[in-house]
Amino acid sequence: MLKPIRIAKIIAQSGKCSRREAEALILEGRVQVNGVVISSPATFISDESIKVDGKLINQPQPTRLFLFYKPVGCICTHQDPENRTTLFSLLPKNLPRLMSVGRLDFNTEGLILLTTNGGVARFFELPKNKLIRTYKVRVFGTVDEKKIKRLEKGITIENVRYRPITVSIDSQSTSNSWLTINLSEGKNREIRKIMLHIGLQVSRLIRISYGDFNLGSMKPLDIIEVAKKNIPKITDAV
């Protein structure tokens, strides 16, 4: 018999969803083991039959990780009720089912990580792992160096606390400026909201790196698989 593993981890490894999402499914009573609904994400199983919403999940897939250059004008979801272009519809058809590591909004382009393993996705997303995301940002407005320096201490906007970010000025002209921004959390539309708060309007936003991975010479729609040896080893402690 196989070594028992937490059921939420098995569901995540199948590629169906992240481990956090799997835990939510369990708490909602949507997961069965050998035909019996379970209620605890901490349940350990080995080779039992697992169903989610009545459908048998796939066996755990080999862990794979891809770098994808997301273009502007698509959303990071498998389906969209508004029928907008989705990131996953742009991927080659011969790839396994993948999940994105976090999201980039509709008008943001650049590096996004895609994986078959929900545990890997969670590792990259957790703020406690302090993985730096780097962006190139074009803004309209007058750049106040004192204001951007204060962002290194963090900022609160409309009762939302944003962790410290670093901003450097790459170039300035009479019409716009290019900035490099580093952050370690990545809340929804974080850069756009922070820039607007200090009087700058983002006109282009490109993520160029995430942790140890970067765009390099990639162009929109390029996809590269990461060598297995370079994929983080994930444990239950993540």
Wavefront OBJ file of the C-alpha trace (Angstrom):
o trace
v 0.000 0.000 0.000
v 1.191 3.523 -0.782
v 2.204 5.883 1.994
v -0.878 7.836 3.169
v -1.049 11.451 1.956
v -3.398 14.292 2.880
v -6.357 14.151 0.542
v -6.187 17.863 -0.272
v -2.617 17.368 -1.471
v -3.638 14.429 -3.682
v -6.409 16.488 -5.286
v -3.951 19.322 -5.910
v -1.398 16.945 -7.405
v -4.042 15.681 -9.835
v -4.036 19.133 -11.400
v -7.690 19.801 -10.664
v -7.070 22.819 -8.431
v -4.752 24.266 -5.808
v -4.509 22.679 -2.362
v -6.283 25.631 -0.775
v -9.130 25.228 -3.272
v -9.195 21.477 -2.584
v -9.568 22.157 1.140
v -12.540 24.409 0.389
v -14.162 21.695 -1.746
v -13.813 19.231 1.123
v -15.352 21.618 3.641
v -18.261 22.152 1.235
v -18.960 18.390 1.247
v -18.104 17.953 -2.442
v -15.439 15.263 -2.007
v -16.012 11.535 -1.564
v -13.581 8.780 -0.642
v -14.790 5.302 -1.568
v -18.300 6.733 -1.906
v -18.338 8.419 1.516
v -18.386 12.226 1.836
v -15.485 13.459 3.960
v -15.380 16.672 5.971
v -11.739 17.124 6.976
v -8.937 18.337 4.656
v -6.526 16.611 7.045
v -7.814 13.141 6.062
v -4.953 10.852 5.033
v -5.504 8.260 2.300
v -3.355 6.045 0.107
v -4.935 4.269 -2.865
v -8.639 4.923 -2.280
v -11.081 6.177 -4.918
v -11.581 9.950 -4.809
v -14.466 11.788 -6.420
v -15.027 15.539 -6.623
v -18.595 16.574 -7.454
v -19.270 12.950 -8.335
v -16.418 12.698 -10.851
v -13.397 10.487 -10.322
v -10.253 12.598 -10.242
v -7.208 11.736 -12.271
v -4.236 10.057 -10.715
v -1.537 12.496 -9.564
v 0.286 13.922 -12.580
v 4.057 14.352 -12.867
v 5.009 17.789 -11.589
v 5.710 20.125 -14.486
v 6.302 23.867 -14.567
v 6.109 26.235 -17.518
v 6.981 29.885 -18.140
v 4.443 31.662 -20.351
v 4.480 35.186 -21.759
v 0.904 36.323 -21.229
v -0.165 38.946 -23.764
v -2.411 41.905 -23.057
v -6.110 41.203 -23.609
v -6.671 37.828 -21.985
v -7.688 36.680 -18.519
v -6.108 34.031 -16.313
v -8.975 31.576 -16.096
v -10.178 28.458 -17.883
v -13.603 29.894 -18.706
v -15.070 33.387 -18.817
v -18.802 34.180 -18.622
v -18.177 37.278 -20.757
v -16.535 35.163 -23.486
v -13.271 37.069 -23.321
v -10.084 35.381 -24.478
v -8.609 33.206 -21.737
v -4.949 32.489 -21.139
v -5.565 28.757 -21.312
v -7.215 28.967 -24.726
v -3.934 30.360 -26.068
v -1.790 27.436 -24.926
v -0.642 24.595 -27.203
v -3.222 21.806 -27.250
v -0.718 19.053 -26.410
v -0.078 20.302 -22.849
v -1.537 18.656 -19.711
v -4.148 20.442 -17.636
v -2.384 23.395 -16.020
v -3.168 25.952 -13.339
v -1.708 29.425 -13.124
v 0.428 30.647 -10.264
v -1.597 33.658 -9.231
v -2.958 35.914 -11.961
v -2.135 38.868 -14.138
v -5.043 41.153 -14.906
v -6.577 41.635 -18.356
v -4.334 44.547 -19.358
v -1.109 43.266 -17.791
v 1.397 41.288 -19.806
v 4.494 39.269 -19.080
v 5.653 36.263 -17.132
v 3.173 33.879 -15.567
v 4.022 30.450 -14.193
v 1.854 27.451 -15.057
v 2.021 24.087 -13.314
v 0.359 20.694 -13.038
v 0.831 20.666 -9.257
v -1.309 22.706 -6.861
v 1.352 22.400 -4.162
v 3.899 24.061 -6.412
v 1.421 26.839 -7.222
v 0.808 27.401 -3.519
v 4.546 27.556 -2.781
v 5.003 30.380 -5.258
v 1.908 32.270 -4.105
v 2.462 32.235 -0.326
v 3.676 35.654 0.910
v 5.759 33.974 3.637
v 8.080 32.555 0.957
v 8.947 36.158 -0.029
v 9.435 35.477 -3.724
v 10.156 38.737 -5.512
v 8.079 39.731 -8.551
v 9.669 42.349 -10.782
v 7.757 44.597 -13.189
v 8.600 47.162 -15.828
v 5.988 49.914 -15.584
v 5.256 52.864 -17.857
v 3.401 55.680 -16.105
v 1.938 59.070 -16.952
v 2.384 61.860 -14.440
v 5.171 63.511 -12.492
v 7.310 61.039 -10.573
v 7.962 62.275 -7.042
v 11.067 60.496 -5.740
v 10.164 61.206 -2.111
v 6.779 59.528 -2.553
v 8.179 56.415 -4.204
v 10.880 56.181 -1.524
v 8.173 56.075 1.164
v 6.685 52.977 -0.489
v 9.632 51.014 0.887
v 7.896 51.120 4.287
v 4.589 49.820 2.940
v 1.374 51.759 2.479
v -2.299 51.552 3.419
v -4.901 52.480 0.791
v -8.628 52.328 1.577
v -7.949 50.107 4.617
v -5.847 47.649 2.596
v -2.264 47.236 3.764
v 0.345 46.738 1.040
v 3.747 45.362 1.905
v 6.917 47.339 1.182
v 7.830 47.680 -2.497
v 10.897 49.183 -4.139
v 10.664 51.501 -7.125
v 13.518 52.747 -9.297
v 13.287 55.225 -12.155
v 14.667 53.858 -15.437
v 13.875 56.822 -17.682
v 11.800 60.008 -17.760
v 10.442 62.226 -20.510
v 7.904 65.016 -20.730
v 5.116 62.525 -21.510
v 5.879 59.413 -19.438
v 8.362 57.520 -17.287
v 9.522 53.922 -17.063
v 9.912 52.383 -13.613
v 11.152 49.062 -12.253
v 9.045 47.815 -9.344
v 9.811 44.905 -7.017
v 7.229 43.424 -4.675
v 6.786 40.194 -2.713
v 3.042 39.845 -2.362
v 0.983 40.825 -5.372
v -2.528 41.760 -4.252
v -5.214 42.349 -6.887
v -4.177 45.281 -9.141
v -1.633 46.258 -6.503
v 0.747 48.256 -8.683
v -2.016 50.156 -10.472
v -3.657 51.130 -7.173
v -0.413 52.199 -5.509
v 0.717 54.246 -8.501
v -2.659 55.967 -8.746
v -2.474 56.775 -5.026
v 0.761 58.718 -5.586
v -0.546 60.500 -8.685
v 0.697 58.212 -11.460
v -1.380 56.417 -14.076
v -0.090 53.080 -15.346
v -0.195 52.827 -19.130
v 1.796 49.615 -19.540
v 2.619 46.889 -17.039
v 4.958 43.985 -17.775
v 6.024 41.333 -15.259
v 9.568 40.377 -16.161
v 10.448 37.969 -13.349
v 8.988 35.826 -10.571
v 11.412 34.398 -8.043
v 14.317 32.818 -9.936
v 12.469 32.773 -13.256
v 12.480 35.581 -15.814
v 11.246 36.416 -19.299
v 14.675 36.741 -20.836
v 14.125 37.066 -24.592
v 10.610 35.591 -24.526
v 7.912 37.256 -26.613
v 4.101 37.220 -26.164
v 2.680 33.650 -26.381
v 6.112 32.027 -25.949
v 6.084 29.084 -23.551
v 9.091 27.287 -22.050
v 9.117 24.223 -19.802
v 11.321 24.413 -16.712
v 13.770 21.561 -16.209
v 12.648 19.197 -13.453
v 15.798 19.876 -11.406
v 14.843 23.567 -11.216
v 11.325 23.004 -9.852
v 11.103 23.673 -6.094
v 10.748 20.561 -3.932
v 7.435 20.930 -2.108
v 6.637 19.523 1.346
v 3.530 19.539 3.549
v 5.123 22.402 5.479
v 4.509 24.761 2.536
l 1 2 3 4 5 6 7 8 9 10 11 12 13 14 15 16 17 18 19 20 21 22 23 24 25 26 27 28 29 30 31 32 33 34 35 36 37 38 39 40 41 42 43 44 45 46 47 48 49 50 51 52 53 54 55 56 57 58 59 60 61 62 63 64 65 66 67 68 69 70 71 72 73 74 75 76 77 78 79 80 81 82 83 84 85 86 87 88 89 90 91 92 93 94 95 96 97 98 99 100 101 102 103 104 105 106 107 108 109 110 111 112 113 114 115 116 117 118 119 120 121 122 123 124 125 126 127 128 129 130 131 132 133 134 135 136 137 138 139 140 141 142 143 144 145 146 147 148 149 150 151 152 153 154 155 156 157 158 159 160 161 162 163 164 165 166 167 168 169 170 171 172 173 174 175 176 177 178 179 180 181 182 183 184 185 186 187 188 189 190 191 192 193 194 195 196 197 198 199 200 201 202 203 204 205 206 207 208 209 210 211 212 213 214 215 216 217 218 219 220 221 222 223 224 225 226 227 228 229 230 231 232 233 234 235 236 237 238
